[in-house]
Every structure is written in C-alpha cells, then in structure tokens.
Amino acid sequence: MSTPLPIHDEQPSARLRAWFDQPLGRSLQAVEANRLRALWPQLYATVAMQLGDVGRRDLMDTCIAPKRYVVDLPPFEAPSLATPVYAAVDALPFDTRSVDLALLPHTLEFSTDPHQVLREVQRVLTPQGYVVLFGFNPVSLWGLWRMALKRRGRMPWCGHFIQLLRVKDWLKLLGFELVHGKMLYYRPPLGNEAFMDRLYFLDKIGDRWWPMAGAVYFVVAQKRVAAMTPLRPAWRARPLVGQPLVQPAGRVAHFSTTETSDRGQR
C-alpha cells in the first residue's frame, strides 16, 4: 500500500514525483523507462518536450532530439540534458508546429482538463509529429485498488484514470493516427520493491492471457497531414516502423532555443 502523501501543501505533480520515489512507483517507472529507451532511437526529432516532471529518472535519456524541454509548474528540476519550462501543461508557451515529439507520462490523469492538454499538444506538434503517452488503466487490478483508495487523497489513486477508448477517441478527433500501443505492468500494486521484482513473470503471463488488463497503457500516435496515407493502428506489441518527421520549425516562444545548455536551469 502506498504511503499517504500531503494533499493540500503541494501541487499534484509534486505529489506524483514523490510517489515515483516510493518502491511501487520506482518499479513501474523502470518498466516505462525501458519501453521508452527502445522507442526513442526510432523517432527522429529536433525538438522534444515532456509534459509533467515525474521524478529523478530521465525519461528522454536516449531521445536523439538535441533540444529537450520539461514543462511543469514550479518548483521542479529538469534532467541535466533538458531545459525546464515553468508553465501549465494546458497552455504551452511554444509556437504552433514547433515541436516534433511530445511525451505525456501520466499527464492526463492529473490535469483538470485533459482534452485541452491534448489540443495544445496537437497545436504545437509539427506535421507527422508524435505524441507518446502513458496512462493508468481503470480496467485493471490497479483500477479496482483505486476504487477503494481514491477518496483518501493518496497518489496515484486520487487521479482520474481515463479509459483507453476515450483517449483513443480524443486523439482521433484531433487528427492523430495510432501507430503503436501496448499494455504494461500486470503486477499488483504492492509496496515491497523486491517482492514486486519477483513477480515480473506476471507481466509475461498477462500479455498472453489478459492483454487489456495491464496497469498502464502505452500509446504512440502521429499527427496526420493532408494527403498522407494513414498508418494502421497496432494495439498488439510490435516494433514501431520509423517514419521520419518533416523538418521542424525549431523555435519556441518566450525563450530562446538557439543554445542548448549542458545542464538544466534550476
């Protein structure tokens, strides 16, 4: 069981960061980070942004984009190779069509207007740009656990777990094509990290026997452009066929992108 976290003195993102520093959060984030490490080399990008800071782990560590930004409300510290951008995730200070790649690590569940977040992502992405997101699956063992704990103010159970079908509908309405999808993490939400590691075999069993009941869904979608042949959605696990992005605009409003700092500002 997760340790109770303060619910009045901190932003939701700060509380989520604290949860990802706990054993259960670390275990889950390790799985998500491994999935991203395999994905990033397949996606060309010059400008990449992450919406929401979710802890010490650099989720874009193998992303090839030379310009990386982490967007969240202060205070937070971005990874050393990324630049922090202090802003709300539903009002992005980026120019239209200026970003090639957007990562949303459980961003929608803790936003007051998740659809607006996706609208902003659609606005700032270049044609054929990618959005990559993780979301907690309400139709899972974790979803049942949340039903018992959501009113106690604990992370992540107090978040709004959004059904995958709804997220897919939102993306489709905004002109995105699903190009890859996978359920992750079939282990129960227990707090003993060593014990959770021993339950790794459940992930393999879950993929085969209850493939839609993973704790987290992982979605990759591409922004459509006119006269582009739609890619077939592939909800089953498979390698993502890399599609090179168009040349990005490469400019971000309100701060310079002409220099890339070796270390994120504090």
BADREN-304511 format. One record per residue: residue number from 1; residue in three letters; x, y, z of N, C-alpha, C in turn. Coordinates in steps of 0.05 Angstrom, whole numbers, always signed. Layout:
<recs>
REC   num   residuo      npx      npy      npz     capx     capy     capz      cpx      cpy      cpz
REC   NUM       ALA        X        Y        Z        X        Y        Z        X        Y        Z
...
</recs>
This chain:
<recs>
REC   num   residuo      npx      npy      npz     capx     capy     capz      cpx      cpy      cpz
REC     1       MET      +17      -24       +0       +0       +0       +0      +18      +25       +0
REC     2       SER      +10      +45      -15      +25      +69      -17      +24      +85       +9
REC     3       THR      +46     +100      +14      +47     +117      +38      +30     +142      +32
REC     4       PRO      +13     +150      +52       -3     +174      +47      +15     +199      +43
REC     5       LEU       +8     +216      +25      +23     +240      +18       +5     +264      +24
REC     6       PRO      +18     +287      +32       +2     +311      +37      -14     +319      +12
REC     7       ILE      -38     +328      +16      -55     +334       -7      -62     +364       -9
REC     8       HIS      -53     +380       +9      -60     +408       +8      -36     +427       +3
REC     9       ASP      -12     +418      +11      +11     +436      +11      +27     +434      -15
REC    10       GLU      +21     +416      -33      +37     +412      -57      +19     +410      -82
REC    11       GLN      +32     +417     -104      +19     +413     -130      +16     +383     -135
REC    12       PRO       -5     +374     -151       -7     +346     -157      +18     +334     -170
REC    13       SER      +32     +350     -186      +56     +340     -199      +78     +334     -178
REC    14       ALA      +79     +351     -157      +99     +346     -136      +93     +321     -121
REC    15       ARG      +67     +316     -116      +59     +292     -102      +64     +267     -119
REC    16       LEU      +60     +270     -145      +65     +247     -163      +95     +241     -164
REC    17       ARG     +111     +262     -164     +140     +257     -163     +148     +242     -138
REC    18       ALA     +136     +250     -115     +142     +236      -90     +134     +207      -92
REC    19       TRP     +111     +201     -105     +102     +173     -107     +121     +157     -124
REC    20       PHE     +132     +169     -145     +151     +155     -162     +178     +150     -149
REC    21       ASP     +182     +163     -126     +206     +157     -110     +201     +135      -90
REC    22       GLN     +176     +125      -87     +169     +103      -70     +174      +76      -85
REC    23       PRO     +175      +54      -70     +181      +28      -84     +163      +21     -107
REC    24       LEU     +137      +24     -103     +118      +17     -125     +122      +35     -149
REC    25       GLY     +125      +61     -144     +129      +80     -166     +155      +75     -180
REC    26       ARG     +177      +68     -166     +202      +62     -179     +200      +38     -196
REC    27       SER     +186      +17     -186     +183       -7     -201     +169       -2     -228
REC    28       LEU     +147      +13     -226     +131      +19     -250     +147      +36     -269
REC    29       GLN     +160      +57     -259     +175      +75     -277     +198      +62     -291
REC    30       ALA     +210      +42     -278     +232      +27     -291     +222      +13     -316
REC    31       VAL     +198       +2     -314     +186      -12     -337     +179       +9     -359
REC    32       GLU     +168      +31     -352     +162      +52     -371     +187      +63     -385
REC    33       ALA     +208      +67     -369     +233      +78     -380     +245      +58     -400
REC    34       ASN     +244      +33     -394     +255      +13     -413     +240      +14     -439
REC    35       ARG     +213      +17     -438     +197      +19     -462     +205      +43     -478
REC    36       LEU     +210      +65     -465     +218      +90     -480     +246      +87     -491
REC    37       ARG     +264      +75     -477     +292      +72     -488     +292      +56     -514
REC    38       ALA     +274      +37     -517     +272      +22     -542     +259      +39     -564
REC    39       LEU     +241      +57     -556     +226      +73     -576     +242      +96     -587
REC    40       TRP     +255     +111     -570     +266     +137     -578     +285     +136     -602
REC    41       PRO     +303     +117     -604     +321     +117     -628     +306     +114     -654
REC    42       GLN     +281     +105     -653     +265     +101     -678     +250     +127     -687
REC    43       LEU     +250     +147     -670     +235     +172     -676     +254     +195     -680
REC    44       TYR     +255     +206     -704     +272     +229     -709     +258     +254     -697
REC    45       ALA     +274     +270     -684     +263     +295     -672     +286     +314     -667
REC    46       THR     +280     +340     -672     +299     +361     -664     +291     +374     -638
REC    47       VAL     +265     +377     -635     +254     +389     -610     +235     +370     -597
REC    48       ALA     +240     +363     -572     +222     +345     -557     +214     +358     -531
REC    49       MET     +190     +352     -522     +181     +363     -497     +168     +341     -480
REC    50       GLN     +171     +343     -454     +157     +325     -435     +139     +342     -419
REC    51       LEU     +113     +335     -417      +94     +350     -402      +90     +337     -375
REC    52       GLY     +100     +350     -354      +99     +339     -327     +125     +327     -319
REC    53       ASP     +136     +336     -296     +160     +325     -285     +153     +302     -266
REC    54       VAL     +163     +278     -271     +155     +255     -255     +178     +242     -240
REC    55       GLY     +198     +259     -232     +218     +248     -214     +246     +249     -226
REC    56       ARG     +264     +235     -212     +292     +237     -218     +300     +223     -244
REC    57       ARG     +286     +203     -252     +293     +188     -276     +289     +205     -301
REC    58       ASP     +309     +205     -319     +307     +219     -344     +294     +201     -364
REC    59       LEU     +268     +207     -370     +253     +190     -388     +260     +195     -418
REC    60       MET     +276     +216     -423     +284     +221     -451     +314     +217     -454
REC    61       ASP     +326     +200     -438     +355     +197     -438     +366     +186     -465
REC    62       THR     +351     +171     -480     +360     +161     -506     +346     +175     -529
REC    63       CYS     +331     +196     -524     +319     +211     -545     +340     +227     -560
REC    64       ILE     +339     +226     -587     +360     +238     -603     +357     +268     -607
REC    65       ALA     +334     +279     -597     +329     +308     -601     +351     +324     -587
REC    66       PRO     +364     +343     -600     +384     +359     -587     +372     +380     -568
REC    67       LYS     +346     +387     -572     +333     +406     -555     +310     +392     -541
REC    68       ARG     +312     +390     -514     +292     +376     -498     +282     +395     -476
REC    69       TYR     +256     +394     -472     +244     +412     -452     +226     +395     -434
REC    70       VAL     +225     +403     -408     +206     +391     -389     +189     +414     -380
REC    71       VAL     +162     +411     -384     +143     +432     -377     +128     +424     -352
REC    72       ASP     +127     +442     -333     +111     +437     -309     +111     +463     -293
REC    73       LEU      +93     +464     -273      +92     +487     -255     +115     +485     -236
REC    74       PRO     +127     +508     -227     +149     +507     -208     +139     +499     -181
REC    75       PRO     +158     +489     -164     +186     +485     -170     +191     +456     -179
REC    76       PHE     +210     +452     -196     +220     +426     -203     +247     +429     -217
REC    77       GLU     +262     +407     -218     +288     +407     -231     +287     +388     -255
REC    78       ALA     +293     +398     -278     +293     +381     -302     +319     +365     -303
REC    79       PRO     +319     +342     -317     +344     +327     -320     +366     +344     -333
REC    80       SER     +391     +336     -330     +413     +353     -337     +414     +360     -367
REC    81       LEU     +403     +343     -384     +403     +348     -413     +378     +362     -423
REC    82       ALA     +361     +369     -405     +335     +382     -413     +334     +410     -400
REC    83       THR     +318     +427     -412     +313     +454     -402     +286     +455     -389
REC    84       PRO     +284     +465     -364     +258     +467     -351     +242     +491     -363
REC    85       VAL     +216     +487     -367     +198     +508     -376     +176     +509     -355
REC    86       TYR     +174     +532     -341     +155     +534     -320     +129     +545     -331
REC    87       ALA     +110     +527     -336      +84     +534     -348      +64     +512     -343
REC    88       ALA      +39     +519     -347      +17     +499     -345      +17     +482     -370
REC    89       VAL      +12     +456     -366      +13     +438     -389      -11     +441     -408
REC    90       ASP      -31     +456     -400      -54     +461     -418      -53     +489     -430
REC    91       ALA      -30     +503     -427      -26     +529     -440       +4     +531     -447
REC    92       LEU      +13     +517     -467      +41     +513     -473      +53     +538     -485
REC    93       PRO      +76     +547     -476      +90     +571     -487     +107     +564     -511
REC    94       PHE      +97     +548     -529     +111     +540     -553      +96     +550     -577
REC    95       ASP     +110     +557     -598      +97     +565     -623      +82     +541     -636
REC    96       THR      +62     +548     -652      +48     +527     -667      +68     +513     -686
REC    97       ARG      +66     +487     -687      +82     +470     -705     +112     +474     -700
REC    98       SER     +120     +475     -675     +149     +479     -669     +161     +456     -654
REC    99       VAL     +146     +435     -647     +156     +413     -632     +152     +387     -647
REC   100       ASP     +171     +369     -647     +169     +344     -662     +158     +321     -646
REC   101       LEU     +163     +322     -620     +157     +299     -603     +147     +308     -576
REC   102       ALA     +124     +297     -567     +113     +304     -541     +109     +279     -524
REC   103       LEU     +120     +279     -500     +117     +256     -481      +99     +265     -459
REC   104       LEU      +79     +249     -454      +59     +254     -432      +60     +230     -412
REC   105       PRO      +77     +231     -392      +79     +209     -373      +58     +212     -350
REC   106       HIS      +34     +201     -354      +12     +203     -335       +4     +232     -331
REC   107       THR       +6     +248     -352       -2     +276     -351      -32     +280     -350
REC   108       LEU      -46     +265     -366      -75     +269     -369      -90     +263     -343
REC   109       GLU      -82     +243     -328      -96     +235     -304      -98     +256     -283
REC   110       PHE      -78     +274     -283      -76     +294     -262      -79     +322     -272
REC   111       SER      -92     +324     -296      -98     +350     -307     -128     +356     -303
REC   112       THR     -134     +382     -298     -162     +389     -295     -177     +389     -321
REC   113       ASP     -163     +390     -343     -175     +390     -370     -158     +374     -389
REC   114       PRO     -159     +347     -388     -141     +331     -404     -145     +335     -434
REC   115       HIS     -169     +340     -442     -174     +344     -471     -160     +370     -481
REC   116       GLN     -160     +390     -464     -145     +415     -471     -115     +410     -473
REC   117       VAL     -105     +393     -456      -76     +386     -457      -70     +374     -485
REC   118       LEU      -87     +355     -494      -83     +343     -520      -86     +363     -543
REC   119       ARG     -105     +382     -539     -108     +403     -560      -83     +419     -562
REC   120       GLU      -71     +426     -540      -46     +441     -540      -23     +425     -553
REC   121       VAL      -22     +400     -547       -2     +382     -559       -6     +382     -590
REC   122       GLN      -31     +379     -598      -36     +379     -627      -28     +405     -640
REC   123       ARG      -32     +427     -626      -25     +453     -637       +5     +456     -641
REC   124       VAL      +21     +449     -621      +50     +454     -623      +65     +433     -639
REC   125       LEU      +53     +410     -644      +68     +389     -659      +70     +397     -688
REC   126       THR      +93     +390     -700      +97     +392     -729      +80     +371     -743
REC   127       PRO      +74     +375     -769      +61     +354     -785      +78     +328     -783
REC   128       GLN      +64     +306     -778      +76     +280     -774      +91     +277     -748
REC   129       GLY      +88     +297     -730     +100     +295     -704      +86     +274     -687
REC   130       TYR      +99     +265     -666      +90     +243     -649      +82     +252     -621
REC   131       VAL      +61     +240     -611      +55     +242     -582      +57     +214     -570
REC   132       VAL      +71     +212     -548      +76     +187     -534      +65     +191     -506
REC   133       LEU      +47     +173     -497      +35     +177     -471      +32     +151     -456
REC   134       PHE      +34     +153     -429      +27     +132     -411       +2     +140     -395
REC   135       GLY      -15     +121     -390      -39     +127     -374      -46     +103     -356
REC   136       PHE      -56     +109     -332      -65      +87     -315      -91      +76     -326
REC   137       ASN      -93      +50     -327     -116      +36     -338     -137      +31     -317
REC   138       PRO     -161      +42     -318     -181      +37     -298     -192       +9     -299
REC   139       VAL     -189       -5     -322     -200      -32     -324     -177      -51     -319
REC   140       SER     -169      -52     -294     -146      -68     -286     -147      -73     -256
REC   141       LEU     -128      -89     -246     -127      -93     -217     -121      -67     -203
REC   142       TRP     -104      -50     -215      -99      -24     -204     -124       -7     -203
REC   143       GLY     -141      -10     -224     -166       +5     -224     -184       -2     -201
REC   144       LEU     -185      -29     -195     -201      -38     -172     -189      -27     -146
REC   145       TRP     -163      -27     -144     -150      -16     -120     -156      +14     -117
REC   146       ARG     -157      +28     -139     -163      +56     -138     -191      +61     -127
REC   147       MET     -210      +44     -134     -238      +48     -125     -239      +48      -95
REC   148       ALA     -221      +33      -82     -222      +32      -53     -206      +55      -40
REC   149       LEU     -187      +67      -55     -169      +86      -42     -171     +115      -53
REC   150       LYS     -187     +120      -74     -186     +146      -87     -195     +169      -69
REC   151       ARG     -212     +163      -49     -222     +184      -32     -203     +190       -9
REC   152       ARG     -182     +176       -7     -163     +180      +15     -141     +200       +8
REC   153       GLY     -141     +210      -16     -122     +230      -25      -94     +219      -30
REC   154       ARG      -92     +193      -35      -66     +181      -40      -59     +181      -70
REC   155       MET      -34     +185      -75      -24     +182     -102      -17     +152     -108
REC   156       PRO      -22     +143     -132      -35     +157     -155      -65     +153     -156
REC   157       TRP      -76     +141     -135     -104     +132     -136     -124     +155     -136
REC   158       CYS     -115     +179     -127     -133     +202     -128     -136     +215     -155
REC   159       GLY     -119     +205     -174     -121     +216     -202     -146     +205     -216
REC   160       HIS     -151     +217     -239     -174     +209     -255     -164     +189     -277
REC   161       PHE     -167     +164     -272     -159     +143     -291     -178     +144     -315
REC   162       ILE     -167     +149     -338     -183     +153     -363     -182     +127     -379
REC   163       GLN     -205     +118     -388     -206      +94     -404     -191      +98     -430
REC   164       LEU     -178      +76     -439     -162      +77     -463     -179      +85     -487
REC   165       LEU     -203      +74     -489     -220      +80     -512     -226     +110     -514
REC   166       ARG     -229     +123     -491     -234     +152     -491     -210     +167     -501
REC   167       VAL     -186     +159     -492     -162     +172     -501     -158     +168     -531
REC   168       LYS     -163     +144     -541     -161     +139     -570     -181     +156     -585
REC   169       ASP     -205     +160     -575     -225     +177     -588     -216     +206     -589
REC   170       TRP     -205     +215     -567     -195     +243     -566     -173     +247     -587
REC   171       LEU     -155     +228     -588     -133     +230     -607     -143     +230     -636
REC   172       LYS     -162     +213     -641     -173     +211     -668     -187     +237     -676
REC   173       LEU     -203     +249     -658     -216     +274     -663     -197     +297     -668
REC   174       LEU     -173     +295     -657     -153     +316     -660     -135     +311     -684
REC   175       GLY     -141     +290     -700     -126     +285     -724     -101     +268     -721
REC   176       PHE     -101     +251     -700      -78     +233     -696      -85     +205     -706
REC   177       GLU      -64     +191     -715      -66     +163     -722      -51     +147     -701
REC   178       LEU      -63     +126     -690      -49     +108     -672      -30      +91     -688
REC   179       VAL       -5      +90     -680      +15      +74     -694      +26      +51     -677
REC   180       HIS      +22      +53     -651      +32      +32     -633      +17      +34     -606
REC   181       GLY      +13      +11     -594       +0      +11     -567       +7      -14     -553
REC   182       LYS       +8      -13     -526      +15      -36     -511       +6      -32     -482
REC   183       MET       -4      -53     -469       -9      -53     -441      +16      -61     -426
REC   184       LEU      +21      -49     -403      +45      -55     -387      +37      -60     -358
REC   185       TYR      +54      -76     -345      +54      -79     -316      +28      -92     -305
REC   186       TYR      +30     -119     -303       +7     -135     -293      +11     -143     -264
REC   187       ARG      +31     -132     -251      +35     -139     -223      +16     -123     -205
REC   188       PRO       +9     -134     -182       -9     -119     -163       +5      -95     -151
REC   189       PRO      -10      -76     -141       +2      -51     -130      +11      -55     -101
REC   190       LEU      +33      -69      -98      +45      -74      -71      +69      -56      -67
REC   191       GLY      +76      -52      -42      +97      -33      -35     +125      -44      -32
REC   192       ASN     +128      -71      -33     +154      -83      -29     +167      -86      -56
REC   193       GLU     +188      -70      -60     +201      -70      -87     +214      -96      -94
REC   194       ALA     +227     -109      -75     +240     -135      -81     +219     -156      -88
REC   195       PHE     +197     -156      -73     +176     -175      -79     +163     -169     -107
REC   196       MET     +160     -144     -113     +149     -137     -139     +167     -146     -162
REC   197       ASP     +193     -144     -157     +212     -154     -178     +209     -184     -182
REC   198       ARG     +203     -198     -161     +200     -227     -164     +174     -234     -179
REC   199       LEU     +155     -216     -180     +130     -220     -194     +132     -212     -223
REC   200       TYR     +156     -208     -234     +159     -200     -261     +146     -219     -281
REC   201       PHE     +145     -245     -274     +133     -265     -291     +104     -259     -298
REC   202       LEU      +90     -244     -280      +62     -237     -285      +59     -219     -310
REC   203       ASP      +80     -203     -316      +78     -187     -340      +77     -204     -365
REC   204       LYS      +93     -225     -365      +92     -243     -389      +66     -258     -391
REC   205       ILE      +57     -268     -368      +31     -282     -368       +8     -263     -376
REC   206       GLY       +8     -239     -365      -13     -220     -371      -14     -213     -400
REC   207       ASP       +9     -210     -413       +9     -204     -442       -6     -225     -458
REC   208       ARG       -5     -250     -448      -18     -272     -464      -47     -276     -456
REC   209       TRP      -52     -275     -430      -78     -285     -420      -98     -262     -414
REC   210       TRP      -89     -239     -407     -108     -217     -403      -95     -191     -413
REC   211       PRO      -91     -189     -439      -75     -168     -451      -86     -140     -448
REC   212       MET     -111     -136     -442     -122     -110     -439     -125     -101     -410
REC   213       ALA     -114     -116     -391     -117     -111     -363      -91     -102     -349
REC   214       GLY      -72      -92     -365      -48      -81     -353      -53      -56     -336
REC   215       ALA      -36      -51     -317      -40      -27     -300      -37       -1     -316
REC   216       VAL      -22       -2     -337      -15      +23     -353      -18      +17     -382
REC   217       TYR      -29      +36     -397      -28      +34     -426       -7      +53     -437
REC   218       PHE       +5      +44     -459      +27      +59     -472      +18      +64     -501
REC   219       VAL      +17      +89     -509       +5      +96     -535      +25     +114     -550
REC   220       VAL      +29     +108     -576      +44     +125     -594      +25     +133     -617
REC   221       ALA      +22     +159     -621       +4     +168     -643      +19     +190     -659
REC   222       GLN      +11     +191     -684      +24     +210     -703       +4     +230     -713
REC   223       LYS      +12     +255     -714       -5     +276     -725       -8     +274     -755
REC   224       ARG      -32     +272     -764      -38     +269     -792      -33     +295     -807
REC   225       VAL      -26     +292     -833      -24     +315     -851      -39     +308     -876
REC   226       ALA      -46     +328     -892      -62     +324     -916      -47     +307     -935
REC   227       ALA      -61     +289     -949      -51     +271     -969      -32     +250     -958
REC   228       MET      -33     +246     -932      -15     +226     -920      -31     +199     -918
REC   229       THR      -18     +177     -925      -31     +151     -922      -32     +144     -893
REC   230       PRO      -56     +139     -882      -58     +133     -853      -43     +107     -847
REC   231       LEU      -30     +106     -824      -17      +82     -814      -38      +65     -799
REC   232       ARG      -36      +39     -802      -55      +22     -788      -48      +21     -759
REC   233       PRO      -68      +25     -741      -63      +22     -712      -55       -6     -706
REC   234       ALA      -37       -9     -687      -28      -36     -679      -28      -37     -649
REC   235       TRP      -50      -47     -638      -52      -47     -608      -35      -70     -596
REC   236       ARG      -28      -89     -613      -11     -110     -602      +18     -100     -602
REC   237       ALA      +34     -113     -586      +62     -105     -584      +76     -112     -610
REC   238       ARG      +90      -93     -622     +106      -98     -646     +125      -75     -649
REC   239       PRO     +147      -79     -664     +166      -56     -668     +152      -34     -684
REC   240       LEU     +157      -10     -676     +146      +13     -690     +162      +19     -715
REC   241       VAL     +149      +19     -738     +163      +25     -763     +168      +55     -763
REC   242       GLY     +194      +62     -763     +201      +91     -761     +192     +106     -785
REC   243       GLN     +179     +129     -781     +171     +147     -802     +185     +173     -797
REC   244       PRO     +204     +182     -814     +219     +207     -809     +200     +230     -808
REC   245       LEU     +206     +248     -790     +189     +272     -787     +198     +293     -807
REC   246       VAL     +180     +311     -814     +187     +333     -831     +205     +352     -815
REC   247       GLN     +219     +369     -830     +237     +388     -817     +222     +406     -798
REC   248       PRO     +230     +407     -772     +214     +422     -753     +219     +452     -755
REC   249       ALA     +200     +467     -744     +203     +496     -743     +226     +504     -725
REC   250       GLY     +231     +490     -703     +254     +494     -687     +254     +519     -670
REC   251       ARG     +232     +531     -665     +231     +556     -649     +210     +554     -627
REC   252       VAL     +216     +563     -604     +198     +562     -582     +193     +590     -572
REC   253       ALA     +168     +596     -567     +161     +623     -559     +170     +628     -530
REC   254       HIS     +176     +654     -524     +181     +664     -497     +208     +657     -486
REC   255       PHE     +223     +640     -499     +251     +635     -490     +266     +624     -514
REC   256       SER     +293     +629     -514     +309     +622     -537     +314     +592     -539
REC   257       THR     +315     +582     -564     +323     +554     -568     +348     +552     -585
REC   258       THR     +362     +575     -587     +386     +575     -604     +410     +563     -590
REC   259       GLU     +409     +561     -563     +431     +550     -548     +420     +528     -530
REC   260       THR     +435     +506     -528     +426     +484     -512     +445     +482     -488
REC   261       SER     +435     +485     -464     +452     +484     -441     +459     +455     -434
REC   262       ASP     +484     +451     -425     +492     +424     -416     +478     +416     -391
REC   263       ARG     +467     +435     -376     +454     +429     -351     +429     +446     -349
REC   264       GLY     +407     +433     -340     +381     +447     -338     +383     +468     -317
REC   265       GLN     +369     +491     -322     +367     +512     -302     +351     +503     -279
REC   266       ARG     +356     +514     -256     +341     +507     -232     +320     +527     -227
</recs>
